[in-house]
């Protein structure tokens, strides 16, 4: 009796085994290719692909240099509300840090939704204040630094359209997370900060002043570079302290005493680092620093420079720089100086033995003139000079090798003007060159915040609400009914 074809198996046992073996082999081949691609990608290809512009973060060269130098393990704890607007941005940035150096570990504790873990963090880092919210905590072997989330964004008050009353909202315009986080990495991985002393007693601006000409932001920029700044007076028997890594003299308006000048001269002879900023007010009242700097090859001009590249006639927009570590990052950018004095190098006919290297760094345009010598032909004037004493074989100074940076203007680095062009970045470049931290001679700027807003009137909002809640679901329901009727026929 013939076998019913319908009851016969579709495939013979041999064919089934063959198909099963092919499936296993092909699956193994696909897995092998995936593993091989991942291995080759991890070993030879470091690029990354981003599907969203909001998650793409490119770290600054300076941050990468700092991360490259880290050898200690660092725990970063995000004590944060995950619903905060900037939480995804902070996470994306920290993930880039971790990608650049796996010694960083990043953990998030949502204090709003995870009370148990939040309590552990509060006990570990002694967070007792009710305002201890939205924090980024850096911990390296017990050295702890905490960054408040509110300090990571620059806010601008913006008027909100309201016909009934005047209303404002706080609009974020810039994100300073990378500046803050890189500064914290320097802080927790260094045994102690560099120490800078800020000379006082001769009409210099104050590091605590919040007015336009004060130097509060100047001090904050040094702190971002992990440089602790302390006021210094050299009256009486007070010497330049031995822990002084950098002496800053900014805009003195009266003459320093002979005793003070002797102490500064001795400090430089011992290999000290000096950052001097002159200004217009000391043109007719020399400070006494001028002869000391002349012996190091620096000539401080007794006039101020007028340039055609100006906004008010008294300021100068500087965009011409020489090749030097202090100003290399500024090439293609600019500085804003106000009533600047010319600072040039001394042209020695017969340089003394062991003379330091003196470099002019920044220049006005060729159309510049001196305000007191307007009849002379215009030409470019140097506005800042760097001095470096090269090490001498067999000679060891108590403080290292001397470095001096002299700038012809101090007004440009007050609280208001320091925000102009690249003035704030220059302070970091100058301090880090003077301290011989070459890895940090690259800037980190704030990232602009891109905000997408849809402004609608109340009528438009009502129309959109009916469209989303009524029209769209109604259209889907109507389409379903039509399909049902069509199938019934």
C-alpha positions as CSV (number, residue, x, y, z in Angstrom):
1,X,0.0,0.0,0.0
2,X,1.6,3.3,-1.1
3,X,2.5,5.7,1.6
4,X,0.4,8.9,1.9
5,X,2.6,11.8,0.7
6,X,1.0,14.1,3.3
7,X,2.2,11.9,6.1
8,X,5.8,11.7,4.8
9,X,8.3,14.0,6.7
10,X,9.4,17.2,4.8
11,X,13.1,16.3,5.3
12,X,14.9,13.1,5.8
13,X,17.0,12.7,9.0
14,X,20.2,13.2,7.1
15,X,19.0,16.4,5.6
16,X,17.8,17.7,8.9
17,X,21.3,17.1,10.4
18,X,22.9,18.8,7.5
19,X,20.7,21.9,7.9
20,X,21.3,22.0,11.6
21,X,25.1,21.7,11.1
22,X,25.0,24.6,8.6
23,X,23.1,26.8,11.0
24,X,25.6,26.1,13.8
25,X,28.6,26.7,11.5
26,X,27.2,29.9,10.1
27,X,26.3,31.2,13.5
28,X,29.9,30.4,14.7
29,X,31.3,32.2,11.7
30,X,29.2,35.3,12.4
31,X,30.2,35.3,16.0
32,X,33.9,34.9,15.0
33,X,33.6,37.9,12.6
34,X,32.0,40.0,15.3
35,X,34.7,39.1,17.9
36,X,37.4,39.8,15.3
37,X,36.0,43.2,14.4
38,X,35.6,44.2,18.0
39,X,39.2,43.1,18.7
40,X,40.6,45.0,15.7
41,X,38.5,48.0,16.6
42,X,39.6,48.1,20.2
43,X,43.3,47.6,19.3
44,X,43.8,49.7,16.2
45,X,40.8,52.1,16.0
46,X,40.1,54.7,18.7
47,X,37.4,56.7,16.8
48,X,33.9,56.9,18.0
49,X,30.6,57.5,16.2
50,X,27.9,59.8,17.6
51,X,24.3,59.6,16.6
52,X,23.3,62.8,18.4
53,X,25.0,66.2,18.5
54,X,23.9,66.6,22.1
55,X,26.0,63.7,23.3
56,X,29.1,64.4,21.3
57,X,31.8,65.7,23.6
58,X,35.4,66.5,22.4
59,X,37.8,67.0,25.3
60,X,40.2,69.9,25.1
61,X,43.9,69.0,24.5
62,X,44.8,70.3,28.0
63,X,42.2,67.9,29.6
64,X,43.6,65.0,27.6
65,X,47.2,65.8,28.7
66,X,46.0,65.9,32.3
67,X,44.2,62.6,31.9
68,X,47.2,61.0,30.3
69,X,49.4,61.9,33.3
70,X,47.0,60.3,35.9
71,X,48.3,57.2,37.5
72,X,46.1,57.0,40.6
73,X,42.5,55.6,40.7
74,X,39.9,58.3,41.1
75,X,36.3,57.7,42.1
76,X,33.7,60.2,40.8
77,X,30.3,60.1,42.4
78,X,27.4,61.9,40.8
79,X,25.2,62.8,43.8
80,X,22.5,64.0,41.4
81,X,18.8,64.2,40.6
82,X,18.6,62.2,37.3
83,X,15.8,64.4,36.2
84,X,17.9,67.5,36.2
85,X,18.3,69.2,32.8
86,X,22.1,69.1,32.8
87,X,22.5,65.5,34.2
88,X,22.8,63.9,30.7
89,X,25.4,66.5,29.7
90,X,27.5,65.9,32.8
91,X,27.3,62.1,32.4
92,X,28.3,62.4,28.7
93,X,31.3,64.5,29.7
94,X,32.4,62.2,32.5
95,X,32.1,59.2,30.2
96,X,34.6,60.9,27.9
97,X,37.0,61.3,30.8
98,X,36.6,57.7,31.7
99,X,37.1,56.7,28.1
100,X,40.4,58.6,28.0
101,X,41.6,57.1,31.2
102,X,40.0,54.0,32.7
103,X,41.4,54.8,36.1
104,X,38.4,57.0,36.6
105,X,35.2,55.2,37.8
106,X,31.9,57.1,37.6
107,X,29.0,56.2,39.9
108,X,25.6,57.9,40.1
109,X,23.5,58.1,43.2
110,X,20.1,59.6,42.7
111,X,19.4,61.2,46.1
112,X,15.7,61.7,45.1
113,X,14.9,58.1,44.3
114,X,17.5,56.1,46.1
115,X,17.4,57.2,49.7
116,X,19.5,54.3,51.0
117,X,22.5,54.9,48.7
118,X,22.2,58.7,49.2
119,X,22.5,58.3,53.0
120,X,25.7,56.3,52.5
121,X,27.2,59.1,50.4
122,X,26.1,61.7,52.9
123,X,27.8,59.9,55.7
124,X,31.0,59.2,53.7
125,X,31.5,62.8,52.6
126,X,29.8,64.5,55.5
127,X,27.0,66.2,53.5
128,X,25.0,67.7,56.3
129,X,23.6,70.9,54.7
130,X,20.1,70.9,53.2
131,X,21.7,72.6,50.1
132,X,24.0,69.6,49.5
133,X,22.2,68.6,46.3
134,X,23.4,68.0,42.7
135,X,27.1,67.5,43.5
136,X,30.0,66.0,41.6
137,X,32.4,64.4,44.1
138,X,36.0,63.6,43.2
139,X,37.8,61.2,45.5
140,X,41.5,60.1,45.1
141,X,42.8,58.1,48.0
142,X,41.0,60.2,50.6
143,X,41.6,63.6,48.9
144,X,38.1,64.8,48.2
145,X,36.9,67.8,46.1
146,X,33.3,68.6,45.5
147,X,31.8,70.6,42.6
148,X,28.3,72.0,43.1
149,X,26.2,71.4,40.0
150,X,24.9,75.0,40.1
151,X,28.5,76.3,39.4
152,X,28.8,74.4,36.2
153,X,26.5,76.7,34.1
154,X,26.5,80.3,33.3
155,X,23.1,81.8,33.6
156,X,21.5,84.9,31.9
157,X,18.2,86.5,32.9
158,X,15.9,86.6,29.9
159,X,12.6,88.3,29.6
160,X,9.6,86.0,29.0
161,X,6.7,87.3,26.8
162,X,3.9,88.0,29.2
163,X,1.3,90.7,28.4
164,X,0.1,91.0,32.0
165,X,3.3,91.4,34.0
166,X,7.1,91.6,33.5
167,X,8.5,88.1,33.9
168,X,12.1,86.7,33.6
169,X,13.6,83.3,33.4
170,X,17.1,82.0,34.0
171,X,18.5,80.8,30.7
172,X,21.7,78.8,30.6
173,X,24.2,80.1,28.1
174,X,27.4,78.2,28.7
175,X,28.5,74.9,30.4
176,X,31.8,75.0,32.3
177,X,31.9,71.4,33.3
178,X,35.2,70.6,31.7
179,X,37.0,73.5,33.3
180,X,35.8,72.5,36.7
181,X,36.4,68.7,36.4
182,X,39.9,69.1,35.0
183,X,40.7,71.5,37.8
184,X,39.4,69.0,40.3
185,X,41.5,66.2,38.8
186,X,44.6,68.4,39.4
187,X,43.5,69.1,42.9
188,X,42.9,65.5,44.1
189,X,46.0,64.1,42.4
190,X,48.5,66.6,43.7
191,X,50.0,66.3,47.1
192,X,49.8,70.1,47.6
193,X,48.9,73.1,45.3
194,X,51.4,75.5,43.9
195,X,51.6,78.6,46.1
196,X,51.4,82.1,44.6
197,X,51.8,85.3,46.5
198,X,50.1,88.5,45.4
199,X,51.9,91.7,46.4
200,X,49.9,94.3,48.3
201,X,50.6,97.8,49.7
202,X,51.2,99.9,46.6
203,X,47.7,100.5,45.2
204,X,47.4,97.1,43.6
205,X,43.9,95.7,43.0
206,X,42.6,93.2,45.6
207,X,41.9,89.5,45.0
208,X,38.6,90.0,47.0
209,X,37.3,93.0,45.1
210,X,34.1,92.4,43.1
211,X,34.0,95.7,41.2
212,X,35.1,96.0,37.6
213,X,38.8,96.6,38.3
214,X,39.1,94.0,41.2
215,X,41.0,90.8,40.8
216,X,38.5,88.3,42.2
217,X,38.2,86.5,38.9
218,X,41.9,86.6,38.4
219,X,42.4,84.7,41.6
220,X,39.6,82.3,40.6
221,X,41.4,81.5,37.4
222,X,44.5,80.6,39.3
223,X,42.5,78.4,41.6
224,X,41.1,76.5,38.6
225,X,44.8,75.8,37.7
226,X,45.3,74.5,41.3
227,X,47.3,77.5,42.4
228,X,46.6,78.8,45.9
229,X,47.0,82.6,46.0
230,X,47.8,84.5,49.2
231,X,48.3,88.2,49.7
232,X,51.9,89.3,50.6
233,X,53.3,92.4,52.1
234,X,57.1,92.8,52.2
235,X,57.2,95.6,54.8
236,X,59.6,95.2,57.7
237,X,61.5,92.0,58.0
238,X,59.0,89.9,55.9
239,X,61.0,88.1,53.1
240,X,59.5,86.4,50.1
241,X,58.5,83.1,51.6
242,X,60.4,80.0,50.7
243,X,57.2,78.2,49.7
244,X,56.5,80.9,47.1
245,X,56.3,79.2,43.7
246,X,55.1,82.4,42.0
247,X,55.3,86.1,42.9
248,X,52.6,88.2,41.3
249,X,52.9,92.1,41.1
250,X,49.9,93.5,39.4
251,X,49.5,97.2,38.8
252,X,51.4,98.9,41.6
253,X,50.7,102.7,41.6
254,X,53.3,103.8,44.1
255,X,57.1,103.2,44.4
256,X,58.2,100.1,46.3
257,X,60.7,100.7,49.1
258,X,64.4,99.9,48.7
259,X,64.0,97.1,51.2
260,X,61.2,95.5,49.2
261,X,63.1,95.9,45.9
262,X,66.1,94.1,47.5
263,X,64.0,91.2,48.6
264,X,62.5,90.9,45.1
265,X,65.9,91.1,43.5
266,X,67.2,88.4,45.9
267,X,64.1,86.2,45.1
268,X,64.9,86.3,41.4
269,X,68.6,85.6,42.0
270,X,67.6,82.5,43.8
271,X,65.6,81.2,40.8
272,X,62.2,82.7,41.6
273,X,59.3,83.0,39.2
274,X,57.8,86.5,38.7
275,X,54.6,87.7,37.0
276,X,54.6,91.6,36.6
277,X,51.7,93.6,35.1
278,X,52.3,97.4,34.8
279,X,49.7,100.0,33.9
280,X,49.2,103.6,32.8
281,X,49.3,105.0,36.4
282,X,53.0,104.1,36.9
283,X,54.2,105.9,33.8
284,X,55.1,109.0,35.7
285,X,55.5,107.3,39.0
286,X,58.1,104.5,38.5
287,X,57.7,101.6,40.8
288,X,61.4,100.8,41.2
289,X,61.0,97.4,39.5
290,X,62.1,98.9,36.2
291,X,65.9,98.8,37.0
292,X,65.7,95.3,38.3
293,X,63.9,94.1,35.2
294,X,66.4,95.9,33.0
295,X,69.2,93.8,34.5
296,X,67.2,90.8,33.3
297,X,66.9,92.2,29.8
298,X,63.5,93.8,30.0
299,X,62.8,97.4,29.1
300,X,59.6,98.9,30.5
301,X,58.4,101.8,28.3
302,X,57.4,105.1,29.9
303,X,54.5,105.8,27.6
304,X,51.4,104.1,26.3
305,X,50.5,102.8,22.8
306,X,47.7,103.9,20.5
307,X,46.7,101.5,17.8
308,X,44.3,101.6,14.9
309,X,43.0,98.2,16.0
310,X,40.9,99.6,18.8
311,X,37.4,99.9,20.1
312,X,37.5,103.1,22.2
313,X,40.8,104.7,21.1
314,X,42.5,103.8,24.4
315,X,42.4,100.0,24.1
316,X,44.3,97.7,21.8
317,X,43.1,94.5,20.3
318,X,46.3,92.3,20.1
319,X,46.3,89.6,17.4
320,X,50.0,89.4,16.5
321,X,52.1,86.9,18.5
322,X,55.5,85.3,18.3
323,X,56.3,81.6,18.7
324,X,56.5,81.0,22.4
325,X,54.7,78.5,24.8
326,X,52.9,81.3,26.6
327,X,51.2,82.7,23.4
328,X,51.2,79.7,21.0
329,X,47.6,78.8,22.0
330,X,46.6,82.4,21.3
331,X,47.7,82.4,17.6
332,X,44.6,83.0,15.6
333,X,42.8,84.6,18.6
334,X,43.4,87.8,20.5
335,X,43.9,89.8,23.7
336,X,42.2,93.0,24.8
337,X,44.5,95.5,26.5
338,X,43.7,99.0,27.9
339,X,46.2,101.8,27.8
340,X,49.1,99.3,27.3
341,X,52.7,100.3,27.9
342,X,55.4,99.0,25.5
343,X,57.5,96.2,27.0
344,X,60.5,95.2,25.0
345,X,63.8,93.4,25.4
346,X,67.1,95.1,26.0
347,X,69.4,95.0,23.0
348,X,72.7,94.3,24.7
349,X,75.7,95.0,22.5
350,X,77.8,92.7,24.6
351,X,75.5,90.3,26.5
352,X,76.8,89.4,29.9
353,X,78.0,85.8,30.6
354,X,75.0,83.5,31.3
355,X,72.5,86.1,30.1
356,X,68.9,84.9,30.2
357,X,66.8,84.2,27.1
358,X,64.5,87.2,26.5
359,X,61.5,86.9,24.0
360,X,59.0,89.5,23.0
361,X,55.6,87.8,22.8
362,X,52.8,90.1,21.7
363,X,52.7,93.1,19.3
364,X,50.5,95.9,18.2
365,X,49.7,96.5,14.5
366,X,52.3,98.3,12.3
367,X,50.0,101.4,12.5
368,X,50.7,102.0,16.2
369,X,52.2,105.1,17.8
370,X,53.2,106.2,21.3
371,X,50.7,108.7,22.8
372,X,53.5,111.0,23.9
373,X,55.4,110.8,20.6
374,X,52.7,111.1,18.0
375,X,55.0,112.7,15.5
376,X,57.2,109.6,15.2
377,X,56.6,107.2,12.3
378,X,54.1,104.4,13.3
379,X,55.4,100.8,13.8
380,X,54.6,97.7,15.8
381,X,55.4,97.8,19.5
382,X,55.9,94.8,21.7
383,X,53.6,94.6,24.8
384,X,54.9,91.7,26.8
385,X,58.2,89.9,27.3
386,X,59.2,86.5,28.7
387,X,62.5,85.9,30.4
388,X,64.0,82.4,31.1
389,X,67.3,81.7,32.8
390,X,68.7,78.5,31.4
391,X,70.2,76.0,33.9
392,X,73.9,76.4,34.4
393,X,76.0,73.3,34.9
394,X,77.2,72.9,38.4
395,X,74.9,75.7,39.7
396,X,71.8,74.9,41.8
397,X,69.5,77.8,42.9
398,X,67.3,77.4,46.0
399,X,64.1,78.0,44.0
400,X,65.0,76.5,40.6
401,X,65.6,78.5,37.4
402,X,64.3,82.1,37.1
403,X,61.4,82.8,34.9
404,X,59.8,86.3,34.4
405,X,56.8,87.4,32.5
406,X,56.2,91.2,32.1
407,X,52.9,92.6,30.6
408,X,52.3,96.3,29.8
409,X,48.8,96.3,31.2
410,X,47.0,95.2,34.4
411,X,43.6,96.7,33.7
412,X,42.8,94.0,31.1
413,X,42.7,91.4,33.8
414,X,40.2,93.0,36.1
415,X,36.8,91.4,36.8
416,X,35.2,93.1,33.8
417,X,37.9,93.1,31.1
418,X,39.2,89.6,31.8
419,X,36.1,88.3,30.0
420,X,37.2,90.0,26.8
421,X,38.5,87.9,24.0
422,X,41.0,85.4,25.3
423,X,42.2,87.3,28.4
424,X,41.1,84.7,30.9
425,X,42.8,81.9,29.0
426,X,46.0,83.9,28.9
427,X,46.2,84.0,32.7
428,X,46.3,80.2,32.8
429,X,48.9,80.0,30.0
430,X,51.1,82.6,31.8
431,X,50.9,80.9,35.2
432,X,51.5,77.4,33.9
433,X,54.5,78.5,31.8
434,X,56.0,80.3,34.8
435,X,55.5,77.2,36.9
436,X,56.9,75.0,34.1
437,X,53.7,73.0,33.7
438,X,54.0,72.6,30.0
439,X,51.2,70.0,29.8
440,X,48.7,72.6,30.9
441,X,49.6,75.2,28.3
442,X,46.4,74.6,26.4
443,X,43.1,76.2,27.2
444,X,39.7,74.9,28.1
445,X,36.8,77.1,27.1
446,X,33.2,77.0,28.2
447,X,30.8,75.1,25.9
448,X,27.8,77.1,24.6
449,X,24.4,75.7,25.6
450,X,22.2,75.0,22.6
451,X,18.6,75.4,23.6
452,X,15.6,74.5,21.4
453,X,12.4,76.2,22.4
454,X,8.9,76.2,20.8
455,X,7.0,79.4,21.6
456,X,3.2,79.2,21.1
457,X,0.2,81.3,22.1
458,X,-2.5,79.9,24.4
459,X,-4.7,79.4,21.3
460,X,-2.0,77.4,19.5
461,X,-1.4,75.3,22.6
462,X,-5.1,74.5,22.8
463,X,-5.1,73.5,19.1
464,X,-2.1,71.3,19.5
465,X,-3.6,69.7,22.7
466,X,-6.8,68.8,20.8
467,X,-4.7,67.5,17.8
468,X,-2.7,65.2,20.0
469,X,-5.5,64.0,22.4
470,X,-8.4,64.0,19.9
471,X,-7.6,64.1,16.2
472,X,-4.7,61.6,16.1
473,X,-6.3,58.9,18.2
474,X,-9.6,59.6,16.4
475,X,-8.0,59.1,13.0
476,X,-6.4,55.8,14.2
477,X,-9.9,54.6,15.4
478,X,-11.6,55.7,12.2
479,X,-9.0,53.8,10.1
480,X,-9.5,50.7,12.2
481,X,-13.2,50.9,11.7
482,X,-12.8,51.2,7.9
483,X,-10.5,48.2,7.9
484,X,-13.1,46.2,9.9
485,X,-15.9,47.2,7.5
486,X,-13.7,46.3,4.4
487,X,-13.0,42.8,5.9
488,X,-16.7,42.1,6.6
489,X,-17.5,42.6,3.0
